[in-house]
Structures are given as structure tokens and as C-alpha cells.
Amino acid sequence: MARIFLLLAIVLGILWWLRDRAGTRHHAEPKSPPRRTAAEGEGTEPMVQCAHCGVHLPRGDAIAWHGLHYCRRSHLPEMPGEGDHGARS
């Protein structure tokens, strides 16, 4: 019976030591300031929607033309005379 109590005391001592060691490691780490998300940080820019396909993109990446925004040149409306590249029918 004494052996069981001795074994139990050793196991509980090891568990207590591991728990204490993990707790001091957790508290010893310096706390870093909370990270700022992109929405809170500087350098965010408004999103605009492509007038052709509806995809949203940052205003700086969009092509602005006649008050509308486009995500790529191929989505710009064709101007009269530009689509045929000078070919006559």
C-alpha cells in the first residue's frame, strides 16, 4: 500500500512541476502590442467596382474613364473607329 502512495506522490509531483513550468513560460513571454488590421491601419484605399464585370478592386489599381472604373483595358468600352483598327468593310 505504501508503494502505491509513493508512486502516486511521484506522479502528482511530476504533473505539478510540469504545470508550474508551463505556466512560468507562458507568463515570461513579453506581451506584444495588439496587431492592427488593414482596416484600422494607414495606407488603406477605397474599393471601386468595375463597370464592366462588377469585380471590386482598390481605386489605385483601377482604370478611371469618364467617371467609371474598370479593372483592365479590355473592359473599357470601345470607341467608334477604335475596334476596327483602320480596316474598312
C-alpha positions as CSV (number, residue, x, y, z in Angstrom):
1,M,0.0,0.0,0.0
2,A,2.9,2.4,0.8
3,R,4.3,1.8,-2.7
4,I,1.0,2.9,-4.3
5,F,1.0,6.2,-2.2
6,L,4.7,6.7,-3.1
7,L,4.0,6.2,-6.8
8,L,1.0,8.5,-6.6
9,A,3.0,11.2,-4.9
10,I,5.8,11.0,-7.5
11,V,3.3,11.2,-10.4
12,L,1.5,14.1,-8.8
13,G,4.8,15.8,-8.1
14,I,5.9,15.5,-11.8
15,L,2.5,16.8,-13.0
16,W,2.7,19.7,-10.6
17,W,6.2,20.5,-11.8
18,L,5.2,20.4,-15.5
19,R,2.2,22.6,-14.9
20,D,4.3,25.1,-13.0
21,R,7.0,25.1,-15.7
22,A,4.4,25.6,-18.5
23,G,2.8,28.5,-16.5
24,T,6.1,30.4,-15.9
25,R,7.0,30.0,-19.6
26,H,3.6,31.4,-20.6
27,H,3.9,34.4,-18.3
28,A,7.6,35.0,-19.1
29,E,6.9,35.9,-22.7
30,P,6.7,39.6,-23.3
31,K,3.3,40.8,-24.5
32,S,3.5,42.4,-27.9
33,P,1.1,45.2,-28.7
34,P,-2.0,44.0,-30.5
35,R,-1.7,43.9,-34.3
36,R,-3.6,46.4,-36.3
37,T,-5.8,45.1,-39.1
38,A,-5.7,46.6,-42.5
39,A,-9.0,48.4,-41.9
40,E,-7.6,50.2,-38.9
41,G,-4.1,50.9,-40.3
42,E,-2.8,53.5,-42.6
43,G,-2.5,53.0,-46.3
44,T,-6.0,51.7,-47.0
45,E,-7.7,52.9,-50.0
46,P,-11.3,52.7,-51.1
47,M,-12.5,49.9,-53.2
48,V,-14.3,50.5,-56.5
49,Q,-16.3,48.3,-58.8
50,C,-15.5,47.6,-62.4
51,A,-18.3,49.0,-64.6
52,H,-18.0,46.0,-67.0
53,C,-17.7,42.8,-64.8
54,G,-18.5,44.1,-61.3
55,V,-15.3,42.9,-59.6
56,H,-14.1,45.1,-56.7
57,L,-10.5,46.4,-56.7
58,P,-8.5,49.1,-55.0
59,R,-9.0,52.5,-56.6
60,G,-5.3,52.8,-57.2
61,D,-5.3,49.7,-59.4
62,A,-8.4,50.6,-61.4
63,I,-8.6,52.4,-64.7
64,A,-10.8,55.5,-64.4
65,W,-12.5,56.6,-67.5
66,H,-15.4,59.1,-67.8
67,G,-16.2,58.8,-64.1
68,L,-16.4,55.0,-64.2
69,H,-13.8,52.5,-63.1
70,Y,-12.6,49.4,-64.9
71,C,-10.3,46.5,-63.8
72,R,-8.5,46.1,-67.1
73,R,-8.1,47.8,-70.5
74,S,-10.1,45.1,-72.3
75,H,-13.2,46.1,-70.2
76,L,-13.1,49.7,-71.4
77,P,-15.9,50.4,-73.9
78,E,-14.8,50.6,-77.5
79,M,-14.7,54.0,-79.0
80,P,-16.1,54.4,-82.5
81,G,-13.4,53.7,-85.0
82,E,-11.1,52.0,-82.5
83,G,-12.4,48.5,-82.8
84,D,-11.7,48.0,-86.5
85,H,-8.1,49.4,-86.3
86,G,-8.5,51.2,-89.6
87,A,-9.9,48.3,-91.6
88,R,-12.8,49.2,-93.9
89,S,-15.6,46.9,-94.9
